[in-house]
């Protein structure tokens, strides 16, 4: 199994080099206490409901500030330079309410992330020559992806009764790349950016 995964990583890197493209996004990682709080919420949901889909693995929990998509590798240095010019202080953030996208056909369960709006705007502004700004930034952390569930109404009502209560300081953000593997996505840090 290890050799198969190892070969897949090599073949992906070779594909990336030949294709000249890499799938990127800009994100904030969550501190350990926030991840622990989300894992507790996932367990509560998992005990009460059975659905096809999966919970986000703890190493993949993050807030996406901007999704860049498949970009030319040669553009990465330019993106790094623009993001390095952002001058913001570290800030207080928190997690609270839990919700769902697409109530008619539930697809994503999320936790609201508060406090990152100014940073997101600065990122949008710094990259405006390269990427379209976000029209509707909904600051959230995806905690589960649902393919099918019978108890739709019950799930929606139950989520209203749940809350994440966690506060923390954000002092850095990341440019990351996403590698799509058979067992799920793997996110790797391309560059870390510290806030003042």
C-alpha positions in Angstrom: 0.0 0.0 0.0 2.8 2.4 0.9 4.5 1.8 -2.5 1.3 2.4 -4.4 0.7 5.7 -2.6 4.4 6.6 -3.1 4.1 6.0 -6.8 0.9 8.0 -7.0 2.6 11.0 -5.3 5.5 10.7 -7.8 3.2 10.4 -10.8 1.1 13.4 -9.5 4.3 15.5 -9.2 5.4 14.5 -12.7 1.9 15.3 -14.0 2.1 18.7 -12.3 5.5 19.5 -13.8 4.4 18.4 -17.3 1.1 20.1 -17.1 2.5 23.3 -15.6 -0.6 23.8 -13.5 -1.3 23.5 -9.7 -4.6 23.8 -7.8 -4.2 26.5 -5.1 -6.2 28.3 -2.4 -5.5 30.7 0.4 -6.5 29.6 3.9 -6.3 30.0 7.7 -5.6 26.8 9.7 -7.4 26.2 12.9 -5.6 25.9 16.3 -5.8 22.6 18.2 -8.6 23.6 20.6 -10.8 24.7 17.7 -10.2 21.5 15.8 -11.1 19.6 19.0 -14.3 21.5 19.3 -15.3 20.7 15.7 -14.4 17.0 16.2 -16.8 17.0 19.2 -19.6 18.5 17.0 -18.9 15.9 14.3 -19.2 13.1 16.8 -22.6 14.4 18.0 -23.9 14.6 14.5 -22.5 11.1 13.7 -24.2 9.6 16.7 -27.6 11.0 15.7 -27.6 10.7 11.9 -26.6 8.2 9.3 -25.7 9.6 5.9 -23.6 8.7 2.9 -20.7 11.1 2.6 -18.0 11.9 5.1 -16.8 14.2 7.8 -13.8 16.5 7.1 -10.6 15.0 8.5 -9.1 17.1 11.3 -5.9 17.8 9.3 -8.0 19.3 6.5 -10.1 21.6 8.7 -9.5 25.2 7.6 -11.1 28.5 6.5 -10.7 29.1 2.7 -10.1 32.8 2.3 -9.8 32.6 -1.5 -9.9 29.7 -3.9 -7.6 30.3 -6.9 -8.3 27.1 -8.8 -5.8 25.6 -11.3 -3.1 28.2 -11.9 0.1 28.2 -14.0 3.1 27.3 -11.8 5.0 30.3 -13.1 2.4 32.5 -11.5 3.0 31.3 -8.0 6.0 33.6 -7.3 4.0 36.6 -8.4 1.1 35.5 -6.1 3.6 35.1 -3.2 5.0 38.6 -3.7 1.6 40.2 -3.8 0.5 38.4 -0.6 3.7 39.3 1.2 2.8 43.0 0.9 -0.3 42.6 3.0 0.2 44.5 6.3 -2.4 43.5 8.8 -2.1 42.9 12.5 -3.1 39.5 14.1 -6.7 39.4 15.1 -9.2 37.7 17.3 -11.4 35.1 15.7 -14.1 32.7 16.8 -16.3 29.8 15.8 -20.0 29.8 16.7 -23.2 28.7 14.8 -23.5 25.6 12.7 -25.4 25.5 9.4 -25.9 23.7 6.1 -25.7 24.6 2.5 -28.7 23.7 0.3 -31.5 22.9 2.7 -33.6 21.1 0.1 -30.7 18.8 -0.8 -28.2 19.1 2.1 -24.7 18.9 0.8 -22.3 20.7 3.2 -22.4 21.1 7.0 -20.3 24.1 8.1 -19.2 26.1 11.2 -19.3 29.9 11.0 -15.9 31.5 11.3 -15.9 35.1 12.6 -13.2 37.7 12.3 -11.5 37.1 9.0 -13.5 39.5 6.8 -10.8 42.2 6.7 -8.0 39.8 5.8 -10.2 38.3 3.0 -10.8 41.8 1.6 -7.0 42.6 1.7 -6.3 39.3 -0.1 -8.9 40.1 -2.8 -7.5 43.6 -3.2 -3.9 42.4 -3.5 -4.7 39.8 -6.2 -7.2 41.9 -8.1 -4.9 42.1 -11.2 -4.9 38.2 -11.3 -8.2 37.0 -10.0 -11.8 38.1 -9.8 -12.8 39.3 -6.3 -15.2 37.2 -4.3 -18.8 38.4 -4.8 -20.1 36.6 -1.8 -17.6 35.6 0.9 -19.2 33.3 3.4 -16.7 32.7 6.2 -17.1 29.1 7.1 -15.3 25.9 7.9 -16.6 22.8 6.1 -17.0 20.0 8.6 -19.0 17.4 6.6 -20.0 16.6 3.0 -23.2 14.8 2.4 -24.2 12.7 -0.6 -27.5 11.5 0.7 -29.5 11.6 3.9 -33.1 10.6 4.5 -33.7 12.8 7.6 -33.2 16.2 6.0 -35.6 18.2 8.1 -34.5 16.5 11.3 -30.8 17.2 10.5 -31.5 20.9 9.8 -33.4 21.3 13.1 -30.7 19.5 15.0 -27.9 21.7 13.6 -29.8 24.8 14.9 -29.4 23.4 18.4 -25.6 22.9 18.1 -22.9 25.5 18.6 -19.1 25.7 18.5 -17.8 28.0 21.2 -14.1 28.7 20.6 -12.1 31.9 20.4 -8.5 32.2 19.2 -5.9 34.5 17.7 -5.1 34.4 14.0 -1.5 35.4 13.3 -0.8 33.8 10.0 -2.4 32.6 6.8 -1.2 30.2 4.0 -1.0 29.7 0.3 -1.7 26.0 -0.2 -2.0 23.5 -3.0 -4.5 20.7 -3.2 -3.6 17.3 -4.4 -6.5 15.1 -5.3 -5.8 11.5 -4.3 -8.1 8.4 -4.4 -8.6 8.5 -0.6 -9.4 12.3 -0.6 -7.6 15.7 -1.0 -4.2 16.4 0.6 -3.4 20.0 1.3 0.2 21.1 1.3 1.7 24.5 2.3 3.3 26.5 -0.5 4.0 29.6 1.6 3.3 30.9 5.1 2.5 34.6 5.6 2.7 36.1 9.1 0.5 38.9 10.3 2.1 41.8 12.3 
